[in-house]
Amino acid sequence: MTDPVPRLIPLDLAGPAGNLEVLLQEWEGVEPAFVALVCHPHPLYGGTLHNKVAHRVAATLHARGGAVMRFNFRGVGRSEGVHDRGRGELEDARLVLAELRRRHPQAKPWAAGFSFGSWVASRVAAAEPDVERLVLIAPPVHTQTFEEMRTCPVPKLVVQGTADDICRPENLARVFPTWAEPKRLIEVPGASHFFDRLLGELGDAIQRGLDEV
């Protein structure tokens, strides 16, 4: 029996504000263990689906057997529309998740995101009752309340760099205890916001955390 072959497929989806640019990573001829949505960092500060942290999150989830979609929020890259301060971006994310469900209706959906994208992913998990796992990288709790996390029962993995000077670990430390269980926080020592030179450690932290929560 031959090993499954990975595929990277560019797609365009008809979104609420126009076409959305999407990349699908899947294993040819194999039903995925799960499907995962990955949301990129803030569109107004250079965030795209090609961001290296979003890419590492997607690659790590794909390696665990998932079919993974990264996408550009409205107004980014080839995605049409304009930035909508998180409201329309939530619509975009839910549409991409619906496409994953359509392609693989038997697979449980996961949601993941980095920085601004983690805020969007957290609200997807709170709004969609069948989301099975949530992965948040450097959540911006200093600019967003993440209030849904106080009651959302979805298992949460949070990965935070200890040297992040944008989404500071001390800010997360103040709110994380108020979030609903089950949850797991893993800190990556010395990691900046973008996990410069520590992307491998980020991937390891995600793998380890998903085994524990």
C-alpha positions in Angstrom: 0.0 0.0 0.0 1.4 3.4 -1.0 1.6 6.3 1.4 -1.0 9.0 1.0 0.0 11.9 -1.2 -0.4 15.5 0.1 -2.1 18.0 -2.1 -2.2 21.8 -2.0 -5.2 23.1 -4.0 -5.9 26.8 -4.6 -9.6 27.6 -4.6 -12.0 30.5 -5.0 -15.1 30.5 -2.8 -18.1 32.8 -3.3 -18.2 34.7 0.0 -20.5 37.2 1.6 -18.5 40.2 0.2 -17.2 38.5 -3.0 -14.8 35.8 -3.8 -12.5 34.5 -1.1 -9.0 33.2 -1.9 -8.4 29.8 -0.3 -5.7 27.1 0.0 -6.8 23.6 0.8 -4.3 21.1 2.1 -5.5 17.5 2.1 -4.3 13.9 1.6 -5.2 12.5 -1.8 -7.7 9.6 -1.7 -7.8 9.5 2.1 -10.7 10.7 4.3 -9.3 13.2 6.8 -9.3 12.6 10.6 -10.8 16.0 10.9 -11.2 19.3 9.0 -9.6 22.5 10.2 -10.1 26.2 9.4 -6.9 28.4 10.0 -7.4 32.2 10.3 -4.5 34.6 9.6 -3.4 37.6 11.6 -4.7 41.2 11.2 -5.3 42.2 7.6 -4.5 45.9 8.3 -1.0 45.0 9.5 0.1 42.7 6.7 -1.6 39.5 7.7 -2.4 37.0 4.9 -2.9 33.3 4.5 0.9 33.1 3.7 1.9 34.3 7.1 4.6 32.0 8.5 2.8 31.3 11.7 -0.5 30.5 10.0 1.4 28.3 7.6 3.0 26.4 10.4 -0.3 25.9 12.2 -1.8 24.6 9.0 1.1 22.3 8.2 1.0 20.9 11.8 -2.7 20.1 11.6 -2.3 18.6 8.1 0.4 16.3 9.4 -2.0 15.1 12.1 -4.3 13.8 9.3 -6.5 16.9 8.8 -7.8 18.5 5.7 -7.0 22.2 6.3 -8.1 25.4 4.7 -6.2 28.7 5.0 -7.9 31.7 3.4 -7.5 35.4 2.9 -10.1 37.5 4.7 -12.1 40.0 2.6 -9.9 42.7 1.1 -6.7 40.6 1.4 -4.8 39.2 -1.6 -7.3 38.1 -4.2 -10.2 38.1 -1.7 -12.8 40.7 -2.6 -14.4 43.2 -0.2 -13.0 45.5 2.5 -11.9 44.9 6.1 -14.9 44.8 8.4 -13.3 45.0 11.9 -14.0 41.3 12.7 -17.7 41.2 11.8 -17.5 40.3 8.2 -14.3 38.3 8.9 -16.4 36.0 11.1 -18.8 35.5 8.2 -15.9 34.7 5.9 -14.5 32.1 8.4 -17.9 30.4 8.9 -18.3 30.2 5.1 -14.9 28.5 4.7 -15.8 26.1 7.5 -19.1 25.3 5.8 -17.1 24.4 2.6 -14.9 22.1 4.6 -18.0 20.4 6.0 -19.5 20.1 2.6 -16.4 18.3 1.3 -16.0 16.0 4.2 -19.3 15.7 6.0 -18.2 12.8 8.2 -15.2 14.7 9.7 -15.4 16.8 12.8 -14.5 20.5 12.3 -11.7 22.3 14.2 -10.9 26.0 14.2 -7.5 27.7 14.6 -6.0 31.1 14.3 -3.1 33.4 15.0 -3.4 36.8 16.7 -6.4 38.6 15.1 -7.2 35.2 13.5 -7.4 33.6 16.9 -10.1 36.0 17.9 -12.1 35.1 14.7 -11.5 31.4 15.3 -12.7 31.7 18.9 -16.0 33.2 17.8 -16.4 30.5 15.1 -16.0 27.8 17.8 -18.5 29.6 20.1 -21.1 30.0 17.2 -20.7 26.5 15.6 -21.9 23.8 18.0 -20.1 20.9 16.3 -16.6 22.4 16.4 -14.5 19.8 18.2 -11.1 21.6 18.9 -9.9 25.2 19.1 -6.3 26.2 18.6 -5.4 29.8 19.5 -1.9 31.2 18.9 -1.0 34.5 20.6 -4.6 35.6 21.2 -4.9 39.5 21.4 -6.7 39.7 24.7 -5.5 43.3 25.1 -7.7 44.5 22.3 -10.5 41.9 22.3 -12.6 40.6 25.2 -12.7 36.9 24.1 -15.8 36.9 26.3 -17.2 33.8 24.5 -14.4 31.7 25.9 -15.8 32.0 29.4 -18.6 29.7 28.6 -17.6 27.9 25.4 -17.1 24.2 26.2 -14.9 23.5 23.2 -11.4 22.1 24.2 -9.0 25.0 23.8 -5.3 24.9 23.2 -3.5 28.2 23.6 0.2 28.7 22.6 1.9 31.8 23.7 5.5 33.1 23.3 7.1 34.3 26.5 8.9 37.2 24.6 5.8 38.4 22.7 5.7 42.2 23.0 2.5 42.6 21.0 0.2 40.0 22.6 2.0 40.0 26.0 1.9 36.8 28.1 1.0 38.8 31.3 -2.2 40.0 29.6 -3.1 36.4 28.7 -2.3 35.3 32.3 -5.0 37.6 33.6 -7.9 36.3 31.5 -7.0 32.7 30.7 -8.1 31.4 34.2 -11.6 32.8 33.5 -12.0 30.7 30.3 -14.1 27.5 30.4 -12.5 24.1 30.7 -11.2 22.0 29.1 -8.2 24.2 28.2 -4.4 24.0 28.0 -1.9 26.8 27.8 1.6 26.1 26.5 4.3 28.8 26.6 7.2 28.7 24.1 10.3 30.2 25.9 11.9 33.1 24.2 9.3 33.2 21.4 8.4 36.6 19.9 4.9 37.3 18.5 5.9 35.8 15.1 7.9 32.9 16.7 11.0 34.1 14.8 13.5 31.2 14.5 11.2 29.1 16.8 8.5 27.9 14.3 9.6 24.3 14.9 9.0 24.8 18.6 5.6 26.2 17.8 4.7 23.1 15.8 6.0 20.9 18.6 3.9 22.8 21.2 0.8 22.4 19.1 1.4 18.6 18.7 2.0 18.2 22.4 -0.9 20.3 23.4 -3.4 18.5 21.2 -2.3 15.2 22.7 -3.1 16.7 26.2 -6.4 18.5 25.7 
